[in-house]
Amino acid sequence: MKRRPVYTHAQMKRLVAPETVAIIGLSKNGKSFGARTAANLAGFTGRVFGVNPGGGTIHGVDCFASI
């Protein structure tokens, strides 16, 4: 089996230090996975966007109706 090349530093940085995060399925339910994720990202300095069919702003996160 042929081995895949090792990831570069730039490729790994995109994964562990992203500039933008999308929360797919962000919901108004405060106990949902998306709401908890938004709360955990409170100190994140990059851009955070939510995806919810209703759009608008949920838990302080601007949402798009679809990706």
N, C-alpha and C positions, 0 to 999 in steps of 0.2 A: 504494500500500500504506500502511495506517495504521500509524504508529509506536507502539510500546508506551511507556507512561510510564517515566521513569527510576526506578530503585529508590530508596527512601528510605534514610536513614542507619540506621534501626532494622532494615530488611530486610537491608541489607548486613552489619550487625553480627552477625546470626544466622548468617550464612555464614562470616565470617572470624574471629569470636570466640565460638564456641558455648559454652554452659554444660554441655551433655551431648553425648556422642558414643557411637554404637553401632557396634560392629565386627561386621558381618554375616559369618558363616562363620568365626568364630574357631576355630582348630584346635589340637590338641596338638602338631602338627608344628612344631618351632621354626623351620623354614625357610619356612613358609607366609606368604602375603601378610598374613593376619590376625595372625600372631605378630609379624611385622615391624612392622605397624601399632601393635600394643599396645606394643612396645618404643619406637617413635617417640613415643608418647603418654605416656611415663613422667613427664615434667615437667608434663603438663597438669593444671591445678588444678581442672577441672570433673569431672563424673561420667562414668565410662566403663563401658559395659556391653557384654558380648559376646552373640552369638547363636550357639548351637551346639545341635544336636538332643539332645545328652546333658546339657545344662545344667551345673550345678556351677561350679567355678572353674578357669579355664585361664589360665596365665601371669599369675596374680594378679588376673585380671579376673573378676568375677561374671558368669555367663552365664545367659541364659534359653533355653529350648528352642525358642521361636519368637517372632516379633514379634507 
